[in-house]
Structure formats: structure tokens, C-alpha cells
Amino acid sequence: MRKEELTLLYKKFLSPETSDRDRALILTILQDCDEQDLPNFEDVLNSENRNIVLNDHKSDEIFTSITGEKLYPAVKPIWKRKVFLRAAAALIITGFSILFYLNNTGIISPNHNKPESNFENTTKFVKQIKLNDGSTISLKQGAKLLVLSDFTKDTIRRVQLIGEAFFEISKNPKKAFVVENSGAFDVRVLGTAFNLINTPHKNLLVLNHGKVQVKNGLKQVIILPGQKAAFDKTKQSFEVSPTDTVESSNWINNLLAFDREPIQKIFSDLNSLYPEQRLRLNEKFEAEIFTGYLPSNDLDKSLEILNRAFNTTIIYKHQ
């Protein structure tokens, strides 16, 4: 069979009008021909006058079956691309780094006395708090101080105490300092120093210097230095009497007794009270215990006593 005739058979085979039966017959004929007699692909293609156009999907399907790759790769949304995600992550990290730098250099200062700020002493030592108005509060073990107002914006400096604390209030005639919702009475001052106890079983104020006003509902009284005040719930009146102011606030500088206290716990307490010192504990002494006395409010003295007890430096200050 001549090559021209075989080409016509090919065209017949490819024609959409050819029935399946005829196509099977043509295929049988072509299979029986010698390979050298068969037309090549270009001959068959050149003999076809139709303008055949494949759509993108069909072209992609044929290309994939031959090469194993996509002719038209799927386009991912920008937020799903790895390059975009890496860039976004880099921007976020950079942003946090800048914010961290600004916070630590003082360019942006967090307001530690914003409303609802909490300060709590979970250690056995005395915890001193410096408020942004210059006032200093010494918290006894277990005591908590809540700052209820914004000292920079509000006309009254409002706090609440749970437990016992010694207050040294910075004087500001334009902004009274009020300890409220702290037991049986509220305390109003302008600038003074006093000790206040607010526990479920005791509510007592001792004034060291200055002048304060205590108030319960419509009942109020002025307290002078050297006096203590308590509210008698039975009589619904204040009881004011002279007192030893040194004794009432002596706990601030007292020695604390420790009986077989883990060194790791003492170190943790000191580190939380003096974070700016960045204390380090010698890892060889992490499992040791301590029995003795330490000052409640003196870091240097505490470290000296601990180091002497073990005849070496067990807690270091950051140099």
C-alpha cells in the first residue's frame, strides 16, 4: 500500500465522523503494514487542513502526560506564597524588635500605674514599690496593692490595699492620695507616712508623720502623728489612741527566720524583688537548704549572710 493511501487512512482514522467499527478496521490495516511504509506524524499533520486549537486545560493535560510538569502552574494567592510569608514574618519580627528597643530605652514608657494595676508580694521578704508619683509602698508578705486610677490624668490618686503595707506618700496638694475599699474605712492624705493593715481579722492605721483623714460612710476623723485609728463596727465609730509608731512599722527592717528553707526558693524571692540586679545562683548550691536569719529589706546584707553561711559566694550580682 502506497504512503499516500496510508496517509488517507490515517486521516480517516482521526476524523470525528468515522465510526468506532471503521476505526477498528483501519487500525487493523495499519498494524499489518510495514513500519517503513507508514507516514510520519508531520505528513499526517500537514495533510490536515483544519485549524485545530486546543484549550488551556487540554494543552496542560497533554503537556503533563508527556513531561510530568504543569504547563500552566496554579497561581497561589499572595498570602499563601512562602516568599510572602517569610517577608511578613520578617516584618513582624522587626516590628517587635523596634518596640522592645523603644520600651527598654525609655522612648516609650509603659504606664505601670494605669487603672487596675496590681502589685503583690508573694515572697517572705519586704517588697518595695515605687509609684510614678514618687510614692513608695512597702508590702508585707502576702500583701497586694491595686492602683485604681491613672496618676498622670486623674485628680485623685486612688489605690486599694489587701494585707499590710507601709506608705510613704509623695506630697501633691493638687492630687489627694486615697486608700479606699480597704476594710472598715478609707484613708485620705496629701503627703505623709503611715502603716495600714487590712486583713479579715484586723483593720488598723498608724500615722508616723503628716496628717490623714479616715472615713467610713458619713463618719470621718482626722488622725495626727503618733496616733492609731481603728473602726469599731459594734459602736459604728472610730477609736483613736496614742501608739508607738516605730513598733508598728518595725517589720520593714526586722530579721526574718528561715528553717531549712531551700536556697532555690530564697534565690527566687530575692530575684523577683530585685530584678534589676540580675542575680545568679551557683548551680552547685541549688539543692542546698538554709537555716538562720536574713534582713527583710536589705539585699546586700542578705547576700553577705548567705555567702558566709556556705563559706563561698553562692549568689552573684550581675557585673
C-alpha positions in Angstrom: 0.0 0.0 0.0 1.4 3.4 -1.0 2.2 6.0 1.6 -0.4 8.4 0.1 -3.1 5.8 0.7 -1.9 5.1 4.2 -2.0 8.8 4.9 -5.6 8.9 3.8 -6.4 6.0 6.2 -4.7 8.0 9.0 -6.9 11.0 8.2 -10.0 8.7 8.1 -9.0 7.2 11.5 -8.6 10.7 13.0 -11.9 12.0 11.6 -14.7 12.5 14.2 -17.2 11.3 11.6 -15.6 7.8 11.5 -17.5 5.1 13.4 -15.8 3.0 16.0 -16.3 -0.1 13.8 -14.5 1.6 10.9 -11.8 3.0 13.2 -11.1 -0.5 14.5 -10.9 -1.9 10.9 -8.5 0.9 9.9 -6.3 0.3 12.9 -6.1 -3.4 12.0 -5.0 -2.5 8.5 -2.4 0.0 9.8 -1.0 -2.6 12.2 -0.3 -5.1 9.4 1.7 -2.5 7.4 5.5 -2.4 7.4 6.9 0.4 9.5 8.8 2.0 6.6 5.6 2.3 4.7 3.8 4.3 7.4 3.7 8.1 7.1 5.4 10.1 9.8 3.5 12.5 12.1 4.4 15.6 10.2 3.0 14.1 6.9 -0.3 13.4 8.6 -0.4 16.8 10.3 0.4 18.6 7.0 -2.4 16.8 5.2 -4.9 18.1 7.7 -6.4 21.5 6.6 -8.5 22.1 9.7 -7.3 24.8 12.2 -7.2 22.8 15.4 -6.9 24.8 18.6 -6.7 23.2 22.0 -7.9 25.0 25.1 -5.6 25.7 28.0 -6.9 22.8 30.0 -6.4 20.2 27.2 -3.0 21.6 26.4 -2.0 21.4 30.0 -3.3 17.8 30.3 -1.3 16.7 27.2 1.9 18.5 28.3 1.6 17.0 31.8 1.2 13.4 30.5 4.4 13.9 28.4 6.7 15.8 30.7 5.2 15.2 34.2 5.1 19.0 34.7 2.4 21.6 34.6 2.2 23.8 31.5 0.2 26.4 33.4 1.2 26.3 37.1 -1.6 27.2 39.5 -1.2 30.7 40.8 -1.3 30.9 44.6 -2.8 33.9 46.3 -0.1 36.2 47.6 -0.9 35.4 51.2 -0.2 31.7 50.6 3.2 32.1 49.0 6.3 31.1 51.0 8.1 34.3 49.9 5.3 36.5 51.1 5.0 34.6 54.4 8.7 34.9 55.1 8.6 38.6 54.3 5.6 39.1 56.5 7.3 37.2 59.4 10.4 39.3 59.0 8.3 42.5 59.2 6.5 41.3 62.3 9.8 40.3 64.0 11.3 43.7 63.0 8.3 45.5 64.5 8.5 43.6 67.8 12.3 44.3 67.9 11.8 48.0 67.4 9.0 48.1 70.1 11.3 46.1 72.5 14.1 48.6 71.9 11.8 51.6 72.5 10.5 50.2 75.7 13.9 49.3 77.1 15.5 52.7 76.1 12.7 54.7 77.7 11.5 56.2 74.4 8.2 54.5 75.1 7.5 54.0 78.8 4.7 51.7 79.8 2.4 53.2 82.4 2.9 51.0 85.4 0.2 52.9 87.3 -2.6 52.6 84.8 -6.0 51.7 86.3 -6.3 48.2 87.6 -2.6 47.7 88.0 -1.7 45.0 90.6 1.3 44.7 92.8 1.6 41.6 95.0 4.3 40.3 97.4 4.5 36.5 97.1 7.9 36.4 98.9 8.8 36.2 102.6 10.8 39.4 102.3 9.5 43.0 102.1 8.6 44.2 98.6 9.1 47.9 97.9 7.1 49.5 95.1 7.9 52.9 93.6 4.9 54.6 92.0 5.2 57.1 89.3 4.2 60.0 91.5 7.3 59.3 93.7 5.4 57.5 96.5 7.0 54.3 98.0 4.9 51.4 99.4 6.5 48.6 101.3 4.4 45.4 101.0 4.5 42.8 103.7 4.4 39.1 102.8 1.1 38.2 101.1 0.0 41.9 100.7 -1.4 43.2 97.5 -1.8 46.8 96.2 -4.2 47.7 93.4 -3.8 51.0 91.6 -7.3 52.2 90.7 -6.6 55.5 88.9 -4.3 57.0 86.4 -1.9 59.2 88.5 -1.0 61.3 85.4 -4.5 62.1 84.4 -7.0 61.7 87.3 -7.4 64.4 90.0 -7.2 61.8 92.8 -4.6 59.1 93.3 -6.7 56.0 94.2 -5.4 52.7 95.5 -6.7 49.7 97.4 -4.8 47.5 99.9 -5.2 43.9 100.8 -2.9 42.9 103.7 -0.4 45.1 105.4 1.8 47.9 103.9 3.8 51.0 104.9 3.0 54.0 102.8 5.4 57.0 102.2 3.3 59.3 100.1 4.8 62.0 97.8 3.2 65.3 98.6 0.9 66.8 96.0 -1.6 69.4 97.2 -3.5 69.2 93.9 -3.9 65.4 94.0 -5.0 63.7 97.2 -3.9 60.1 97.8 -6.8 57.9 98.8 -6.6 54.3 100.0 -10.2 53.1 99.5 -12.2 49.8 99.8 -9.5 48.6 102.3 -11.5 47.3 105.2 -13.6 49.3 107.5 -12.5 52.8 106.4 -10.9 54.8 103.6 -7.7 56.9 104.1 -7.2 60.3 102.5 -3.8 62.0 102.5 -1.8 64.7 100.7 1.7 63.7 101.8 2.6 61.5 104.7 3.9 58.2 106.0 1.6 55.6 107.7 1.2 51.9 108.3 -2.1 50.3 107.3 -3.4 46.8 108.0 -6.3 45.4 106.1 -6.9 41.7 106.8 -10.1 39.8 107.5 -9.4 40.0 111.3 -7.7 43.4 111.6 -8.1 46.9 110.2 -5.7 49.4 111.7 -3.9 52.6 110.7 -0.8 54.1 112.5 0.4 57.5 111.4 4.1 58.2 111.5 4.1 61.8 110.2 1.8 64.2 108.3 -1.9 64.2 108.6 -4.6 61.8 107.3 -8.4 61.6 107.2 -10.1 58.3 107.8 -13.7 57.8 106.7 -16.5 55.3 107.0 -19.7 56.4 105.3 -20.6 59.8 106.8 -18.3 59.2 109.8 -14.8 60.7 109.5 -11.9 61.8 111.8 -8.5 63.4 111.4 -5.5 61.4 112.6 -2.3 63.1 113.9 1.3 61.7 114.0 1.8 59.2 116.8 -1.9 58.1 116.7 -3.5 54.9 115.6 -7.1 54.5 114.4 -9.5 51.6 114.1 -13.2 51.4 113.4 -15.5 49.7 115.9 -18.2 48.0 113.9 -20.3 47.4 117.0 -20.3 51.1 118.1 -20.1 52.3 114.5 -17.4 54.8 115.4 -13.6 55.4 115.2 -11.3 54.6 118.1 -8.2 56.8 118.1 -5.4 56.4 120.6 -1.6 57.1 121.0 0.8 54.4 119.8 4.4 53.5 119.3 4.9 54.3 115.6 8.3 52.6 115.5 6.9 49.3 116.7 4.1 49.3 114.2 6.4 49.6 111.2 9.3 47.7 112.6 8.5 44.7 110.4 10.0 46.6 107.4 13.5 46.2 108.9 13.1 43.1 111.0 15.1 39.9 110.7 13.2 37.0 109.1 13.7 33.5 110.4 14.3 30.6 108.0 14.1 27.0 109.0 15.5 24.5 106.4 14.4 26.9 103.6 15.6 25.7 100.1 18.3 28.0 98.7 16.5 27.9 95.4 13.4 29.4 97.0 15.3 32.2 98.7 17.1 33.0 95.5 13.8 33.1 93.6 12.3 35.5 96.1 15.3 37.8 96.0 15.5 37.7 92.2 11.8 38.7 91.9 12.2 41.6 94.4 15.4 42.9 92.8 15.1 42.1 89.1 17.4 45.0 88.1 20.3 43.2 90.0 20.0 40.2 87.7 21.2 37.8 90.4 22.8 34.4 89.5 22.8 31.3 91.7 25.8 29.0 91.7 24.2 25.8 90.3 26.2 23.6 92.8 24.1 25.0 95.6 20.6 24.7 94.0 19.7 21.7 96.2 21.1 23.2 99.5 18.9 24.4 102.4 19.4 27.4 104.8 18.6 27.8 108.5 19.1 31.2 110.0 18.1 34.9 109.9 18.0 37.3 107.0 17.0 41.0 106.9 13.6 41.6 105.4 14.7 44.6 103.4 18.4 44.6 102.7 19.7 42.7 99.7 23.4 43.3 100.3 23.2 42.1 103.9 21.2 39.0 102.9 23.8 38.0 100.3 26.6 38.6 102.8 24.9 36.3 105.3 24.2 33.6 102.8 27.7 33.6 101.3 29.2 33.4 104.8 27.0 30.5 105.7 28.4 28.4 102.9 31.9 29.8 103.0 31.8 30.9 99.4 29.8 33.1 97.0 26.6 31.2 96.2 24.6 34.2 94.8 26.2 36.7 92.4 25.2 40.2 91.4 25.4 40.9 87.7 28.7 42.7 87.0 
